[in-house]
């Protein structure tokens, strides 16, 4: 497990990270989300040893992260860093060899990854000849080619079409299944919501929320239900133990002090006739994100 503890970072007199602490568990996908300038990239660079923290530590299983472990992390920066005029497969082989793989294994890993990421037929094309989306896939392959002990990916889904996102998600899930901790940042909260096991929300250099999707929802959600009837649902305003959040004709969203109060609303609706739908409301991460970073 990778652990960040009490990370501060200042540039000159400006402090950009404030006591940033969270865990990246082995075998789990951790989404790291925040607005531009929130501190995501700075945090990742400190984790990788590119920047030194002003205070705090980065640990692996309770011990300071070693240079050897850092060298085994697969990293994908938001800015593409591959050679534009070099064939993609040759670049991946070169990078794998730098990590200690022999030539045969390096080429096997490179070609297998390119095939899985949909670049099998373009493996010997130069990077600059590929579309921006395919360049992104090649960059992801570069982070994976040496069979990393952990993954840190900065905006890996940027520029990918929906089909490419699904292919990439499956490849990353396979890496997590090997037990590697995986941290990725993304502005695409719908992707984060589908993919991540854990979530860290950062705003103004501070961790605003961290935990599983379910625990974050539970911490920022009051019990809420949705009722749809064939008639006007205005009578719910007078129901005991509930408060209407939104009402539009026969559709109403309401909070309830407990499930018994919600069940009473359902019973009354059934007695009145014409119940079309009744269910608890699950708040989307986008809504919670906007709330906690204000």
ChimeraX attribute file (.defattr): number of C-alpha atoms within 10 A of each C-alpha:
attribute: neighborCount
match mode: 1-to-1
recipient: residues
	/A:1	17
	/A:2	22
	/A:3	20
	/A:4	21
	/A:5	16
	/A:6	17
	/A:7	23
	/A:8	22
	/A:9	23
	/A:10	14
	/A:11	9
	/A:12	6
	/A:13	6
	/A:14	8
	/A:15	13
	/A:16	17
	/A:17	26
	/A:18	19
	/A:19	16
	/A:20	21
	/A:21	18
	/A:22	19
	/A:23	21
	/A:24	22
	/A:25	20
	/A:26	18
	/A:27	19
	/A:28	22
	/A:29	25
	/A:30	26
	/A:31	26
	/A:32	26
	/A:33	24
	/A:34	24
	/A:35	16
	/A:36	11
	/A:37	13
	/A:38	20
	/A:39	22
	/A:40	24
	/A:41	18
	/A:42	19
	/A:43	23
	/A:44	21
	/A:45	16
	/A:46	19
	/A:47	22
	/A:48	20
	/A:49	16
	/A:50	11
	/A:51	13
	/A:52	18
	/A:53	20
	/A:54	16
	/A:55	15
	/A:56	17
	/A:57	20
	/A:58	23
	/A:59	17
	/A:60	15
	/A:61	10
	/A:62	11
	/A:63	11
	/A:64	12
	/A:65	18
	/A:66	12
	/A:67	10
	/A:68	8
	/A:69	13
	/A:70	16
	/A:71	15
	/A:72	15
	/A:73	21
	/A:74	22
	/A:75	24
	/A:76	22
	/A:77	17
	/A:78	16
	/A:79	10
	/A:80	14
	/A:81	10
	/A:82	17
	/A:83	12
	/A:84	15
	/A:85	11
	/A:86	14
	/A:87	17
	/A:88	29
	/A:89	28
	/A:90	18
	/A:91	20
	/A:92	28
	/A:93	25
	/A:94	18
	/A:95	19
	/A:96	24
	/A:97	18
	/A:98	12
	/A:99	16
	/A:100	11
	/A:101	18
	/A:102	12
	/A:103	13
	/A:104	10
	/A:105	15
	/A:106	25
	/A:107	20
	/A:108	13
	/A:109	22
	/A:110	27
	/A:111	23
	/A:112	15
	/A:113	24
	/A:114	23
	/A:115	14
	/A:116	14
	/A:117	22
	/A:118	16
	/A:119	22
	/A:120	15
	/A:121	10
	/A:122	17
	/A:123	20
	/A:124	15
	/A:125	16
	/A:126	18
	/A:127	24
	/A:128	16
	/A:129	13
	/A:130	16
	/A:131	11
	/A:132	15
	/A:133	16
	/A:134	21
	/A:135	22
	/A:136	24
	/A:137	24
	/A:138	27
	/A:139	23
	/A:140	25
	/A:141	27
	/A:142	26
	/A:143	22
	/A:144	25
	/A:145	27
	/A:146	24
	/A:147	19
	/A:148	20
	/A:149	20
	/A:150	27
	/A:151	23
	/A:152	23
	/A:153	22
	/A:154	20
	/A:155	20
	/A:156	21
	/A:157	25
	/A:158	15
	/A:159	16
	/A:160	17
	/A:161	11
	/A:162	11
	/A:163	9
	/A:164	17
	/A:165	18
	/A:166	15
	/A:167	14
	/A:168	21
	/A:169	18
	/A:170	14
	/A:171	17
	/A:172	16
	/A:173	17
	/A:174	13
	/A:175	22
	/A:176	20
	/A:177	14
	/A:178	14
	/A:179	15
	/A:180	23
	/A:181	24
	/A:182	26
	/A:183	25
	/A:184	23
	/A:185	25
	/A:186	20
	/A:187	15
	/A:188	13
	/A:189	18
	/A:190	12
	/A:191	16
	/A:192	23
	/A:193	16
	/A:194	10
	/A:195	18
	/A:196	19
	/A:197	17
	/A:198	23
	/A:199	28
	/A:200	24
	/A:201	23
	/A:202	24
	/A:203	21
	/A:204	19
	/A:205	22
	/A:206	20
	/A:207	23
	/A:208	17
	/A:209	20
	/A:210	19
	/A:211	17
	/A:212	16
	/A:213	19
	/A:214	12
	/A:215	14
	/A:216	19
	/A:217	16
	/A:218	13
	/A:219	11
	/A:220	15
	/A:221	14
	/A:222	16
	/A:223	16
	/A:224	22
	/A:225	21
	/A:226	20
	/A:227	23
	/A:228	20
	/A:229	19
	/A:230	15
	/A:231	14
	/A:232	14
	/A:233	18
	/A:234	15
	/A:235	10
	/A:236	20
	/A:237	15
	/A:238	10
	/A:239	16
	/A:240	13
	/A:241	16
	/A:242	20
	/A:243	16
	/A:244	18
	/A:245	13
	/A:246	11
	/A:247	17
	/A:248	11
	/A:249	12
	/A:250	16
	/A:251	19
	/A:252	21
	/A:253	21
	/A:254	22
	/A:255	22
	/A:256	20
	/A:257	14
	/A:258	13
	/A:259	15
	/A:260	11
	/A:261	16
	/A:262	25
	/A:263	13
	/A:264	15
	/A:265	23
	/A:266	18
	/A:267	13
	/A:268	14
	/A:269	22
	/A:270	13
	/A:271	10
	/A:272	12
	/A:273	12
	/A:274	13
	/A:275	18
	/A:276	13
	/A:277	12
	/A:278	19
	/A:279	13
	/A:280	15
	/A:281	16
	/A:282	15
	/A:283	14
	/A:284	13
	/A:285	17
	/A:286	13
	/A:287	10
	/A:288	17
	/A:289	21
	/A:290	11
	/A:291	11
	/A:292	14
	/A:293	17
	/A:294	8
